[in-house]
Amino acid sequence: MPHFTVHISETALDGKAEEGLIRGLADAVASVYGERFGRLVAVDLVGIPQHRRGIGGAPTDRTAPNITLSLREAAYRHPDVPDAPARLITAITDAVAGVLGEQIRHQVAVGLAAVPEGRSGIGGQVA
């Protein structure tokens, strides 16, 4: 199952942004792998209180979303999805900028974590 963890300034989570980010990130995955895959996406939004985030060794008030997508390793090199990592990074960044505004595009950091086969599970079973 594709799983997003989004660390973001708590001030960016205003009661409206949450739904947009959750939907936008699921849609970003669907734009690369198809609608059926998009319905499997899980999203955790982790709000970081003001002054508890730093960039470059100094506290910052920037929104600075740090997004990690965990996905099975094989999905990043699926033969039917050329350039999947680049397409995902672009789609994820576009989704976040679409919700939070273009001014934060340059702040969006995306990491793609690859989970090897046999190293994930659901309901107590390796999946």
N, C-alpha and C positions, 0 to 999 in steps of 0.2 A: 504494500500500500504506500503510495507517495505521501510523505509527511513533511510539512513545513513547520519550522520553528522561526518565528519572527521576533527579534528583540528590537524594540522601538521605544522612543521617548513616550512616556505615559501621557504627556500633554497632546500627542498626536491622536490618541484614542479618545474620541469625543462622543461616543455613542452612535455615530453615523459611520465613521471610518471602518469600524470593525466589520460590519456586514460587507462593505465594499471590498476590503482587503481579502476577506475569506472567499467571497465570490470571485474576485479578480484573480487570485492565485489558483483557484480550481480551474477557472477558464484558461489561464495561461498554460497549465498542463494539458488541458483538453485541446488547445490550439496546436500542440505539438504531437500528441499521441491519440487524439480522438475523444469524442464526447463520453464514451463508456469509461475510459480511463479517468477522465476528469471527475466523474462521480465518486471515485475512490479516494480522492484527496482529503487528507486531514490537515487542519491548520491550527497551530497554537500561537496566539498573540501574547507576548510577554512584555508588559509595560514596565519600563525602567523609570523610576522616579527622577525628577529633576536633580541635577548635581551628582547622580550616581553613574554617569556615563562620561568617559573621557576619550578624547581623540588626540593623538600626538603627545601624550603625557600631561594633558590639561583637561579639567572638567569642561563639558560643553553642554549647551542647551539645544544643539542641533537635533533634528528629528532622526537622522542617520539610521534608517532601517538596516539591520543586519539580518539577512535571510538565509536560512539553510534548508535546502531540499534534500531529504534522505529518500533514496530510491534504489531499487535493486540495480546492481552494477550493470547487468546486461542491457537494461533499458537505455543507458547512455550510449551504447554502441549497437543498437538494434538496426539490422540491415534495411528495414522499411522506413527508418527515421534518420535520414542523413543529417549530419551536423546537429544532433540532438542537444548537446551541451550548449552550443552557441544559441540555438533557437530558444532553449529554455531560459537562459540568462536574459536574452532580449525580451521575451514575453513576460517574464517575471518583473523586470524593471519597468516595462511599459504599463503593466497592471498597477504597480505601486504608484507610479507617477500619475496615472489616470485617477487614482483615488485621492492622493495627498497633494497633487499639484506638480507641474513641471519643474518648479523651483527646487524640488528635492531629488530630481533624477540623478544628479551627480553625487548625491550622498548614499544612494542605494548600493549596498554591498551584497552580492549573491555568492553563496558557496554551494556546490553540489557534492553531497556525500554519497559515496557508492557503497551499498550494502552487498557483500558477497553472497552468492547463493548458499542457502542453508543457514544463514545467520540472522534470520528474522522469523517471526511467528505471530500467529493470531490465536487467541483462545487456548494458549498452552501448547499449541502444535506448531512445529516448524512449517513454515509456508513457503 
